[in-house]
Amino acid sequence: MGVADMLFKRKKELAEKNLKDGKEYMEEYGKRESVVHLPSGLQYEIITEGDGAKPGPKSTVKCHYHGTTISGKVFDSSVKRGTPASFPLNRVISGWTEALQLMPVGSKWRLIIPPHLAYGDQEISKEIGPNSTLVFEVELLDIK
């Protein structure tokens, strides 16, 4: 077995494990009474409900976010950097595009995003492997 075959096998095994672990996490997390389940598979929990406008699919939003794996490992955080991020909703993972259109400005939600609404079977980084379920706390600050 060559190096390429071993790497492919390793990625496939990791993808299967991540898919299984993510499904179990979402099933357990989804038992909370406060969790909303969307038909797409996205789950969210309202931490703070805002009363501002809601963005559209092509809106540019300004937000603070804290992204972790299901094991709690932080992979990205505007909160830790101390600077909110701005980006168009049509340029982010589809789980964000879907969820943020439902959020009024001033809201803070916890999003549980299954792999098919995140990065799928791509290995993005050491923390975000293939078929990773992602957890984000997102605070929508403004629509530009």
C-alpha positions in Angstrom: 0.0 0.0 0.0 1.5 3.3 -1.1 1.4 6.6 0.8 -1.5 8.0 -1.2 -3.5 4.9 -0.5 -2.8 5.2 3.2 -3.7 8.9 3.3 -7.0 8.1 1.4 -7.8 5.3 3.9 -7.0 7.5 6.8 -9.2 10.3 5.5 -12.1 7.9 4.8 -11.9 6.4 8.3 -11.8 9.9 9.8 -14.7 11.0 7.7 -16.8 8.0 8.9 -15.9 8.6 12.5 -16.7 12.3 12.3 -20.0 11.6 10.7 -21.0 9.1 13.4 -19.8 11.4 16.2 -21.5 14.4 14.8 -24.8 12.5 14.4 -24.6 11.3 18.0 -23.8 14.9 19.2 -26.7 16.4 17.3 -29.1 13.7 18.6 -28.1 14.3 22.2 -28.0 18.1 21.9 -31.3 18.1 20.0 -33.0 16.6 23.1 -32.9 20.0 24.8 -36.3 21.6 24.9 -34.9 25.0 23.7 -33.3 23.6 20.5 -35.1 24.3 17.2 -34.7 21.7 14.4 -34.9 22.9 10.8 -35.8 20.6 7.9 -32.2 21.0 6.5 -30.7 19.4 9.6 -29.5 22.6 11.1 -30.2 23.1 14.9 -30.1 26.3 16.8 -30.7 27.5 20.3 -31.6 31.2 21.1 -29.3 32.6 23.8 -30.5 36.2 23.3 -33.4 37.3 21.1 -32.8 40.6 19.3 -35.6 42.8 17.8 -33.8 44.3 14.8 -34.2 43.5 11.1 -33.3 40.2 9.6 -30.7 39.9 6.8 -31.4 38.6 3.3 -29.4 35.9 1.5 -27.1 38.5 -0.1 -26.9 40.9 2.8 -23.5 41.8 4.3 -23.6 41.2 8.1 -21.4 42.2 11.0 -21.2 39.7 13.7 -19.2 38.2 16.5 -18.8 34.4 16.5 -17.0 31.6 18.3 -16.5 28.4 16.4 -15.7 25.0 18.0 -15.7 21.4 17.1 -18.2 19.1 18.9 -15.4 18.3 21.4 -15.1 22.0 22.3 -11.9 22.8 20.5 -11.9 26.4 19.2 -11.0 26.7 15.5 -11.9 30.4 14.9 -13.3 33.2 17.1 -13.8 36.9 16.3 -14.6 37.1 20.0 -11.1 36.1 20.9 -9.7 38.5 18.3 -11.8 41.3 19.8 -12.9 42.4 16.4 -16.3 41.6 14.8 -16.3 40.1 11.3 -18.2 41.4 8.3 -19.1 39.3 5.3 -21.8 38.7 2.7 -24.1 35.8 3.6 -23.8 34.3 0.1 -20.0 33.8 0.7 -20.1 31.6 3.9 -21.1 28.0 4.6 -24.7 27.3 3.9 -25.5 26.6 7.6 -24.6 30.2 8.3 -26.6 31.6 5.3 -29.7 29.7 6.5 -29.5 30.5 10.2 -28.5 34.2 9.9 -31.5 35.0 7.7 -33.7 33.9 10.6 -31.9 36.0 13.2 -33.0 39.5 14.1 -30.1 42.0 14.7 -29.2 41.9 18.4 -29.6 38.2 18.6 -27.1 35.6 19.9 -27.7 32.0 18.9 -25.8 28.7 19.2 -25.8 26.9 15.8 -25.1 23.2 15.4 -24.2 22.7 11.8 -24.1 19.3 10.2 -21.3 18.5 7.7 -23.6 18.9 4.6 -24.3 22.5 5.6 -20.6 23.2 6.5 -17.6 21.8 4.7 -18.8 18.4 3.8 -16.1 15.8 3.3 -13.4 18.4 2.9 -10.6 18.5 5.4 -10.3 22.2 6.0 -7.7 22.2 8.9 -6.3 20.1 11.7 -9.4 21.0 13.7 -12.0 20.7 11.0 -11.7 17.3 9.4 -13.9 15.7 6.8 -17.6 15.4 7.7 -17.2 17.6 10.8 -20.2 18.9 12.7 -19.5 22.5 13.8 -20.8 24.5 16.7 -21.0 28.3 16.5 -22.1 31.0 18.9 -23.1 33.9 16.7 -24.1 37.4 17.7 -25.7 39.4 14.8 -24.6 43.0 15.4 -25.6 44.8 12.2 -26.7 44.5 8.6 -24.7 46.6 6.1 
